Amino acid sequence: MDAARKHKRDIAAIFAGLLLAMFVSSLSETVTATALPTIVGDLGGVDHMEWVTTAYILAATIMMPIYGKLGDLIGRKYLLISALGIFVVGSVTCGFVTSMDGLIVGRAIEGLGGGGLIILSQATIADVIPPRERGKYMGVMGSVFALSTVLGPLLGGWFVQVTGWRWLFGFNVPLALLAIAAAAKFLPKPNRVDERPSIDIAGMVFMIVSVSSLVLLTSWGGSLYAWDSSVIVGLAIVCVVAAVIFVFAERFAREPIIPLYLFKNRNFVLCTVTGLLIMLGMMGATTYLPTYFQIVDGLLPEQAGLMTVPMMGGAMLMAVTTGFLASKTGKYKWMPIAGCFVMAGGFFLLSQISMGTSLVMTGLSLFVLGFGIGLGQQILVLVVQNEFPSEIVGTATAANNFFRQIGSTLGASLVGAAFTSRLATELAKNIPASQHIDVDAITPEFVHSLSATLQEGIKASYNDALIPIFVYLIPLLLVGAIIMMFLKQHPLATKVDHAGHGMTADAGAAQRSKNNKQTNL
């Protein structure tokens, strides 16, 4: 009995440390949302505003599969501590910058560390908790993500109003240091590896080139450059060529960062595509709404942050509920299907918002969207982990999250590009030609300093540029629901060292042996 209690205490301590690491990472993605208008107004460079978010997401995305693979090869404890250390360096950099370029660099450094926090946390839970019991842990992890998404905009708005925006980055530092201490004390030491692991350098390089080109293409296309310009076409070519070379490199690498055999598993492919679509829609919705509330509804930054509470309240409620239901019943297929349909309904409600819509109705629409997010998002990770043996669960988890983050990046970039283009058009309609307003100059402070007539014109333009975009996100969720109908509901394993339903560890070893022979030839 004493041994059982000690095991439970150890699991609780490990889980608490992992939750803190996840909280730090997810908080960093959202804490700048309400503060961005003030930050760019202070540093200049409104035209680069989206890169404060995109730089973090891009850096985190390219690091995810690298952390996942290295965690499987050398263990996760010291990788997690290193990732937290890099994150601290990035946060300190952001707090002391004097230009937008410096801020973007600092955010990228944060992302280089932050990309490992969620992946390594999810994979570490898979090391100690079997899939049948893991659902409730995943549910709590999902609720922590939702909580940080609420607190991020709130804290960002509070820091802007009370202490200055620089402290919103300094706030991350003690949390990250506490997570480092928890990881150092409670996480189990990795097994000693006598053989030097094989690192897939070629795969890493071409993955970074391909993903970076894709992000630049979607960020610049239609705004900074025309879609048919030589720069955009060139980026598209580089993206495709690098992706092809990446696939070729993974085919022959001894330890590929994204093994191609993962894609032979039906459930992995379905969950990965659906996760990408969900994140594309979610980031598209949440990136610009806080600024919308400040400009159109005249809310203060912290008030704009409060408007995200209904969405994340719905997400937290359902993340915990579905996690416990999955562990109790072993049934999970219905969750992502229902989640996609409810999210589609949430986007429809958001698309009906106008300048006269009450904040209560807007909050209700956001609650519906969050309800759908919580219904199925975190379950997709559980399904993927259930498909593969423990020896490659980190790699599989990282690959799934990698494509999710691609969705996040595309969502922020595409919606940003579409919104900027539409805003310029709407301003031309609603503002007299004699009162030219530069899109890059629009911040809440700037708008509030104008005459009542100009304010109304900008508010109408902002509303008409952003809100209709939500309609375009609805088909993505409907496609996701249809995809999930083809999911095979395999029983959730009751042991940590299960064989999975995908490629076994022995098959993976055989594939590596084959690659070694091809390399030697």
C-alpha positions as CSV (number, residue, x, y, z in Angstrom):
1,M,0.0,0.0,0.0
2,D,2.8,2.4,0.9
3,A,4.5,1.6,-2.5
4,A,1.2,2.3,-4.3
5,R,0.8,5.7,-2.5
6,K,4.3,6.6,-3.3
7,H,3.8,5.8,-6.9
8,K,0.7,8.0,-7.0
9,R,2.6,10.9,-5.3
10,D,5.4,10.5,-7.8
11,I,2.9,10.6,-10.7
12,A,1.2,13.6,-9.2
13,A,4.5,15.5,-8.8
14,I,5.6,14.6,-12.4
15,F,2.3,15.7,-13.8
16,A,2.4,19.0,-11.9
17,G,5.8,19.8,-13.3
18,L,4.7,18.9,-16.8
19,L,1.5,21.1,-16.5
20,L,3.7,24.0,-15.5
21,A,5.9,23.6,-18.5
22,M,2.9,23.4,-20.8
23,F,1.4,26.4,-19.1
24,V,4.5,28.5,-19.7
25,S,4.6,27.5,-23.4
26,S,0.9,28.0,-24.2
27,L,0.8,31.3,-22.2
28,S,3.6,32.7,-24.3
29,E,1.6,32.2,-27.5
30,T,-1.3,34.3,-26.2
31,V,0.1,36.8,-23.7
32,T,1.0,39.3,-26.4
33,A,-2.5,39.3,-28.1
34,T,-4.1,42.3,-26.3
35,A,-0.7,44.0,-25.8
36,L,0.3,44.0,-29.4
37,P,-1.2,47.3,-30.4
38,T,0.6,49.0,-27.5
39,I,3.9,47.2,-28.2
40,V,4.0,48.1,-31.9
41,G,2.9,51.6,-31.1
42,D,5.9,51.9,-28.8
43,L,8.5,50.2,-31.0
44,G,7.1,51.1,-34.4
45,G,6.5,48.7,-37.2
46,V,2.7,48.0,-37.2
47,D,3.2,46.4,-40.6
48,H,5.3,43.6,-38.9
49,M,2.8,43.1,-36.0
50,E,1.7,39.6,-37.1
51,W,5.4,38.5,-36.9
52,V,5.4,38.9,-33.1
53,T,3.1,35.9,-33.0
54,T,4.2,34.1,-36.2
55,A,7.9,34.1,-35.2
56,Y,7.2,32.2,-32.1
57,I,4.9,29.7,-33.8
58,L,7.3,29.2,-36.7
59,A,10.3,28.5,-34.4
60,A,8.2,26.2,-32.2
61,T,6.9,24.4,-35.2
62,I,10.3,23.5,-36.7
63,M,11.6,22.4,-33.3
64,M,8.7,20.0,-32.4
65,P,9.7,17.0,-34.5
66,I,13.3,17.5,-33.5
67,Y,12.5,17.5,-29.7
68,G,10.2,14.5,-30.2
69,K,12.8,12.4,-32.0
70,L,15.6,13.3,-29.6
71,G,13.4,12.6,-26.7
72,D,12.8,9.0,-28.0
73,L,16.6,8.6,-28.6
74,I,18.2,10.1,-25.5
75,G,15.4,10.7,-23.0
76,R,13.2,13.7,-22.2
77,K,14.2,15.0,-18.8
78,Y,17.3,17.0,-19.8
79,L,15.8,18.0,-23.1
80,L,12.8,19.6,-21.2
81,I,15.2,21.4,-18.9
82,S,17.2,22.7,-21.9
83,A,14.0,23.8,-23.7
84,L,12.9,25.8,-20.6
85,G,16.4,27.4,-20.4
86,I,16.2,28.5,-24.1
87,F,12.7,29.9,-23.4
88,V,14.0,32.0,-20.5
89,V,16.7,33.5,-22.7
90,G,14.1,34.4,-25.3
91,S,11.8,36.0,-22.7
92,V,14.6,38.1,-21.2
93,T,15.6,39.2,-24.7
94,C,12.0,40.3,-25.4
95,G,11.9,42.3,-22.2
96,F,14.9,44.4,-23.1
97,V,14.5,45.0,-26.8
98,T,14.3,48.5,-28.3
99,S,13.0,47.7,-31.8
100,M,10.5,45.5,-33.5
101,D,13.3,43.5,-35.2
102,G,14.7,42.7,-31.7
103,L,11.3,41.7,-30.4
104,I,10.7,39.3,-33.3
105,V,14.2,37.8,-32.7
106,G,13.4,37.4,-29.0
107,R,10.1,35.7,-29.8
108,A,11.8,33.3,-32.2
109,I,14.2,32.3,-29.4
110,E,11.3,31.8,-27.1
111,G,9.8,29.5,-29.8
112,L,13.0,27.5,-30.1
113,G,12.5,26.5,-26.5
114,G,8.7,26.6,-26.3
115,G,8.5,24.1,-29.2
116,G,9.7,21.3,-26.9
117,L,7.6,22.0,-23.9
118,I,4.2,20.7,-25.0
119,I,5.7,17.8,-27.0
120,L,8.0,16.6,-24.2
121,S,5.2,17.0,-21.6
122,Q,2.7,15.0,-23.6
123,A,5.3,12.3,-24.4
124,T,6.5,12.1,-20.8
125,I,2.9,11.4,-19.7
126,A,2.8,8.6,-22.2
127,D,6.0,7.1,-20.5
128,V,4.2,6.7,-17.2
129,I,0.4,6.5,-17.9
130,P,-1.3,3.9,-20.1
131,P,-3.7,5.2,-22.8
132,R,-6.8,3.9,-21.1
133,E,-6.0,6.1,-18.0
134,R,-4.3,8.8,-20.0
135,G,-7.5,10.4,-21.3
136,K,-8.3,12.2,-18.0
137,Y,-4.7,13.5,-17.8
138,M,-4.9,14.7,-21.4
139,G,-8.2,16.4,-20.4
140,V,-6.5,18.3,-17.6
141,M,-3.7,19.2,-20.0
142,G,-6.2,20.5,-22.4
143,S,-7.8,22.6,-19.7
144,V,-4.5,24.1,-18.8
145,F,-4.0,25.1,-22.4
146,A,-7.4,26.7,-22.3
147,L,-6.7,28.5,-19.0
148,S,-3.4,29.9,-20.3
149,T,-5.3,31.1,-23.4
150,V,-7.7,33.0,-21.2
151,L,-5.0,34.3,-18.8
152,G,-2.6,35.3,-21.6
153,P,-4.8,38.2,-23.0
154,L,-5.9,39.2,-19.5
155,L,-2.3,39.4,-18.2
156,G,-1.2,41.1,-21.4
157,G,-3.8,43.8,-20.9
158,W,-3.1,44.2,-17.2
159,F,0.7,44.6,-17.7
160,V,0.1,47.2,-20.5
161,Q,-2.1,49.2,-18.2
162,V,-0.3,48.8,-14.9
163,T,3.4,48.0,-15.2
164,G,4.3,48.4,-18.9
165,W,4.4,45.8,-21.6
166,R,7.9,44.6,-21.0
167,W,6.9,42.9,-17.8
168,L,4.6,40.5,-19.6
169,F,7.8,38.8,-20.8
170,G,9.5,39.1,-17.5
171,F,6.5,37.3,-15.9
172,N,7.4,34.2,-17.8
173,V,10.9,33.9,-16.3
174,P,10.0,32.9,-12.7
175,L,7.4,30.4,-14.0
176,A,10.0,28.8,-16.3
177,L,12.6,28.6,-13.6
178,L,10.0,27.0,-11.3
179,A,9.3,24.4,-14.1
180,I,13.0,23.8,-14.4
181,A,13.3,23.0,-10.7
182,A,10.3,20.7,-10.8
183,A,11.6,18.9,-13.8
184,A,15.1,18.5,-12.3
185,K,13.6,17.1,-9.1
186,F,10.7,14.9,-10.2
187,L,11.2,13.7,-13.7
188,P,12.9,10.3,-13.9
189,K,16.4,10.1,-15.3
190,P,16.7,8.8,-18.9
191,N,18.2,5.4,-19.5
192,R,21.8,5.6,-20.3
193,V,22.5,5.3,-24.1
194,D,25.8,3.6,-24.9
195,E,25.6,4.1,-28.6
196,R,25.8,7.6,-30.0
197,P,22.4,8.3,-31.5
198,S,22.1,9.0,-35.2
199,I,20.9,12.6,-35.9
200,D,18.9,13.3,-39.0
201,I,20.7,16.6,-40.0
202,A,19.5,16.6,-43.6
203,G,15.9,16.1,-42.6
204,M,16.1,18.9,-40.1
205,V,17.6,21.3,-42.6
206,F,15.1,20.7,-45.4
207,M,12.2,20.7,-43.0
208,I,13.2,24.1,-41.7
209,V,13.6,25.5,-45.3
210,S,10.2,24.1,-46.4
211,V,8.3,25.3,-43.4
212,S,9.9,28.7,-43.3
213,S,9.2,29.3,-47.0
214,L,5.6,28.3,-46.5
215,V,5.1,30.7,-43.7
216,L,6.7,33.6,-45.6
217,L,4.6,32.8,-48.6
218,T,1.3,32.9,-46.7
219,S,2.4,36.0,-44.7
220,W,3.6,38.1,-47.6
221,G,1.3,36.9,-50.4
222,G,-1.5,39.4,-51.2
223,S,-0.2,42.0,-48.8
224,L,3.5,42.8,-49.1
225,Y,3.8,41.1,-52.5
226,A,1.3,40.2,-55.1
227,W,0.4,36.4,-55.3
228,D,1.9,36.2,-58.8
229,S,5.1,38.1,-57.9
230,S,8.5,36.5,-58.4
231,V,9.1,36.5,-54.6
232,I,5.9,34.6,-53.8
233,V,6.4,32.2,-56.7
234,G,10.0,31.7,-55.7
235,L,9.0,30.9,-52.1
236,A,6.4,28.4,-53.4
237,I,9.0,26.6,-55.5
238,V,11.5,26.5,-52.6
239,C,8.8,25.2,-50.3
240,V,7.8,22.3,-52.6
241,V,11.4,21.4,-53.6
242,A,12.6,21.4,-50.0
243,A,9.6,19.3,-49.0
244,V,10.3,16.7,-51.7
245,I,14.0,16.5,-50.7
246,F,12.9,16.2,-47.0
247,V,10.7,13.2,-47.9
248,F,13.6,11.6,-49.8
249,A,15.9,12.3,-46.9
250,E,13.5,10.7,-44.4
251,R,13.2,7.6,-46.6
252,F,16.9,6.8,-46.1
253,A,17.7,8.3,-42.7
254,R,18.6,5.9,-40.0
255,E,16.6,7.8,-37.4
256,P,14.2,10.2,-39.3
257,I,12.7,13.0,-37.4
258,I,9.3,12.3,-39.1
259,P,9.4,8.6,-40.1
260,L,7.4,7.9,-43.2
261,Y,6.0,4.7,-41.7
262,L,3.8,6.9,-39.5
263,F,1.8,7.8,-42.5
264,K,1.0,4.1,-43.1
265,N,-1.3,4.3,-40.1
266,R,-4.8,5.4,-41.0
267,N,-5.7,6.9,-37.7
268,F,-2.5,8.9,-37.5
269,V,-3.2,10.5,-40.9
270,L,-6.8,11.2,-40.1
271,C,-6.0,12.8,-36.7
272,T,-3.1,14.8,-38.1
273,V,-5.2,16.3,-40.9
274,T,-8.1,17.1,-38.6
275,G,-5.8,18.6,-36.0
276,L,-4.3,20.9,-38.7
277,L,-7.7,22.1,-39.8
278,I,-8.9,22.7,-36.2
279,M,-5.8,24.8,-35.4
280,L,-6.0,26.7,-38.7
281,G,-9.5,27.8,-37.8
282,M,-8.8,28.4,-34.1
283,M,-5.7,30.6,-34.7
284,G,-7.5,32.4,-37.5
285,A,-10.3,33.3,-35.0
286,T,-8.3,34.2,-32.0
287,T,-5.3,36.2,-33.5
288,Y,-7.2,39.4,-34.4
289,L,-10.3,39.3,-32.1
290,P,-8.6,41.0,-29.1
291,T,-7.6,44.0,-31.3
292,Y,-11.1,44.0,-32.9
293,F,-12.7,44.4,-29.4
294,Q,-10.4,47.3,-28.6
295,I,-11.0,49.2,-31.9
296,V,-14.6,48.4,-32.7
297,D,-16.1,48.0,-29.2
298,G,-13.7,50.5,-27.6
299,L,-12.6,48.1,-24.8
300,L,-9.5,48.5,-22.8
301,P,-6.8,45.8,-23.3
302,E,-7.7,43.9,-20.1
303,Q,-11.4,44.1,-21.1
304,A,-10.6,42.7,-24.5
305,G,-8.8,39.9,-22.8
306,L,-11.9,39.1,-20.7
307,M,-13.8,38.6,-23.9
308,T,-11.8,35.4,-24.5
309,V,-13.0,33.9,-21.2
310,P,-16.3,32.4,-22.6
311,M,-14.4,30.6,-25.4
312,M,-11.8,29.1,-23.0
313,G,-14.4,28.4,-20.4
314,G,-16.2,26.2,-22.9
315,A,-12.9,24.6,-23.9
316,M,-11.9,23.8,-20.3
317,L,-15.3,22.4,-19.4
318,M,-15.3,19.9,-22.3
319,A,-11.6,19.1,-22.3
320,V,-11.9,17.7,-18.7
321,T,-15.2,16.1,-19.3
322,T,-14.3,14.3,-22.5
323,G,-10.9,13.2,-21.0
324,F,-12.7,11.5,-18.1
325,L,-15.3,10.0,-20.4
326,A,-12.6,8.5,-22.7
327,S,-10.9,6.9,-19.7
328,K,-14.1,5.6,-18.2
329,T,-15.8,4.3,-21.3
330,G,-12.9,3.7,-23.8
331,K,-15.1,5.4,-26.4
332,Y,-13.8,8.4,-28.2
333,K,-14.6,8.5,-31.9
334,W,-17.7,10.7,-31.4
335,M,-15.8,13.4,-29.6
336,P,-13.8,14.9,-32.5
337,I,-16.8,14.5,-34.9
338,A,-19.1,16.4,-32.6
339,G,-16.3,18.9,-31.8
340,C,-15.9,19.9,-35.5
341,F,-19.6,20.4,-36.0
342,V,-19.9,22.5,-32.9
343,M,-16.9,24.6,-33.9
344,A,-18.5,25.2,-37.3
345,G,-21.6,26.4,-35.5
346,G,-19.4,28.7,-33.4
347,F,-17.8,30.2,-36.5
348,F,-21.2,30.8,-38.1
349,L,-22.4,32.7,-35.0
350,L,-19.2,34.8,-35.1
351,S,-19.8,35.6,-38.7
352,Q,-23.1,37.3,-37.8
353,I,-21.4,39.8,-35.5
354,S,-21.9,43.5,-36.4
355,M,-21.0,46.8,-34.8
356,G,-24.3,46.7,-32.9
357,T,-24.0,43.2,-31.5
358,S,-24.0,43.1,-27.7
359,L,-20.9,41.7,-26.0
360,V,-23.1,39.1,-24.3
361,M,-24.1,37.6,-27.7
362,T,-20.5,37.8,-28.9
363,G,-19.4,36.0,-25.7
364,L,-22.1,33.3,-26.3
365,S,-20.7,32.7,-29.8
366,L,-17.2,32.4,-28.4
367,F,-18.4,29.9,-25.8
368,V,-19.9,27.7,-28.5
369,L,-16.6,27.8,-30.4
370,G,-14.7,26.9,-27.2
371,F,-17.1,24.1,-26.4
372,G,-16.4,22.5,-29.8
373,I,-12.6,22.9,-29.3
374,G,-12.7,21.1,-26.0
375,L,-14.9,18.3,-27.3
376,G,-12.2,16.8,-29.5
377,Q,-8.9,18.6,-29.8
378,Q,-6.9,16.9,-27.0
379,I,-8.4,13.5,-27.8
380,L,-6.6,13.5,-31.1
381,V,-3.3,13.3,-29.3
382,L,-4.5,10.3,-27.2
383,V,-5.6,8.5,-30.3
384,V,-2.2,9.0,-32.0
385,Q,-0.3,7.8,-28.9
386,N,-2.6,4.7,-28.7
387,E,-1.6,3.7,-32.2
388,F,2.2,3.4,-31.6
389,P,4.5,1.6,-29.1
390,S,6.1,3.5,-26.3
391,E,9.5,3.4,-28.1
392,I,8.3,5.8,-30.7
393,V,5.5,7.6,-28.9
394,G,7.5,10.9,-28.7
395,T,8.2,10.9,-32.4
396,A,4.5,10.2,-33.2
397,T,3.3,12.8,-30.8
398,A,5.7,15.4,-32.2
399,A,4.8,14.6,-35.8
400,N,1.1,15.1,-35.0
401,N,1.7,18.4,-33.2
402,F,4.1,19.5,-35.9
403,F,1.2,19.5,-38.5
404,R,-1.1,21.1,-35.9
405,Q,1.4,24.0,-35.6
406,I,1.5,24.2,-39.4
407,G,-2.2,24.8,-39.1
408,S,-1.7,27.5,-36.5
409,T,0.9,29.2,-38.6
410,L,-1.2,29.1,-41.7
411,G,-4.2,30.3,-39.8
412,A,-2.5,33.3,-38.4
413,S,-0.7,34.1,-41.7
414,L,-3.6,33.5,-44.1
415,V,-6.2,35.3,-42.0
416,G,-3.7,38.1,-41.4
417,A,-3.0,38.5,-45.1
418,A,-6.7,38.4,-46.0
419,F,-7.7,40.8,-43.3
420,T,-5.0,43.3,-44.2
421,S,-6.0,43.3,-47.8
422,R,-9.7,43.6,-47.0
423,L,-9.1,46.4,-44.5
424,A,-7.4,48.5,-47.1
425,T,-10.3,48.0,-49.4
426,E,-12.9,48.8,-46.8
427,L,-11.0,51.9,-45.6
428,A,-11.2,53.2,-49.2
429,K,-15.0,52.8,-49.1
430,N,-15.6,54.3,-45.6
431,I,-13.0,57.1,-45.3
432,P,-13.0,60.2,-47.5
433,A,-10.2,60.3,-50.0
434,S,-8.9,63.5,-48.4
435,Q,-8.5,61.7,-45.1
436,H,-6.1,58.9,-46.1
437,I,-5.6,56.4,-43.3
438,D,-2.6,54.1,-43.5
439,V,-3.5,50.5,-42.5
440,D,-0.1,50.1,-40.8
441,A,-0.9,53.1,-38.5
442,I,-4.2,51.8,-37.1
443,T,-3.9,51.1,-33.4
444,P,-6.6,51.6,-30.6
445,E,-4.8,54.7,-29.4
446,F,-4.6,56.1,-32.9
447,V,-8.3,55.5,-33.6
448,H,-9.4,57.0,-30.3
449,S,-7.5,60.2,-31.1
450,L,-9.5,60.8,-34.3
451,S,-12.8,62.6,-34.8
452,A,-16.0,60.7,-34.2
453,T,-16.7,60.5,-37.9
454,L,-13.4,59.0,-38.8
455,Q,-13.6,56.6,-35.8
456,E,-16.9,55.3,-37.1
457,G,-15.5,54.8,-40.6
458,I,-12.5,52.9,-39.3
459,K,-14.7,50.8,-36.9
460,A,-17.0,49.9,-39.8
461,S,-14.0,49.0,-42.0
462,Y,-12.4,46.9,-39.3
463,N,-15.7,45.0,-38.8
464,D,-16.4,44.4,-42.4
465,A,-12.8,43.3,-43.1
466,L,-12.6,40.7,-40.3
467,I,-16.0,39.2,-39.5
468,P,-16.9,37.8,-42.9
469,I,-13.6,35.8,-42.9
470,F,-15.1,33.5,-40.3
471,V,-17.5,32.1,-42.9
472,Y,-14.6,30.8,-44.9
473,L,-13.4,28.8,-41.9
474,I,-16.7,26.8,-41.6
475,P,-16.0,24.4,-44.5
476,L,-12.6,23.5,-42.9
477,L,-14.4,22.2,-39.8
478,L,-17.1,20.3,-41.8
479,V,-14.3,18.6,-43.7
480,G,-12.7,17.7,-40.4
481,A,-16.0,16.1,-39.2
482,I,-16.3,14.0,-42.3
483,I,-12.6,12.9,-42.0
484,M,-13.2,11.8,-38.4
485,M,-16.1,9.6,-39.5
486,F,-13.5,7.3,-41.0
487,L,-11.5,6.9,-37.7
488,K,-11.1,3.4,-36.5
489,Q,-11.9,3.2,-32.8
490,H,-9.2,0.9,-31.4
491,P,-9.4,-0.2,-27.7
492,L,-7.3,2.1,-25.5
493,A,-4.3,0.1,-24.2
494,T,-4.1,-0.6,-20.5
495,K,-0.3,-0.8,-20.3
496,V,2.4,1.8,-20.9
497,D,4.6,-0.6,-22.9
498,H,1.8,-1.6,-25.3
499,A,2.5,-2.5,-28.9
500,G,0.1,0.0,-30.4
501,H,-2.0,-0.5,-33.5
502,G,0.4,1.1,-35.9
503,M,3.9,0.1,-36.9
504,T,5.5,-1.9,-34.1
505,A,8.9,-1.1,-32.6
506,D,10.3,-4.3,-34.3
507,A,9.1,-3.0,-37.6
508,G,10.7,0.3,-37.0
509,A,14.0,-1.4,-36.1
510,A,13.7,-3.4,-39.4
511,Q,13.2,-0.2,-41.3
512,R,16.3,1.4,-39.7
513,S,18.3,-1.8,-40.5
514,K,17.2,-1.5,-44.1
515,N,18.2,2.2,-44.2
516,N,21.6,1.4,-42.7
517,K,22.3,-1.2,-45.4
518,Q,21.2,1.3,-48.1
519,T,23.5,4.0,-46.6
520,N,26.4,1.6,-46.4
521,L,26.0,0.7,-50.1
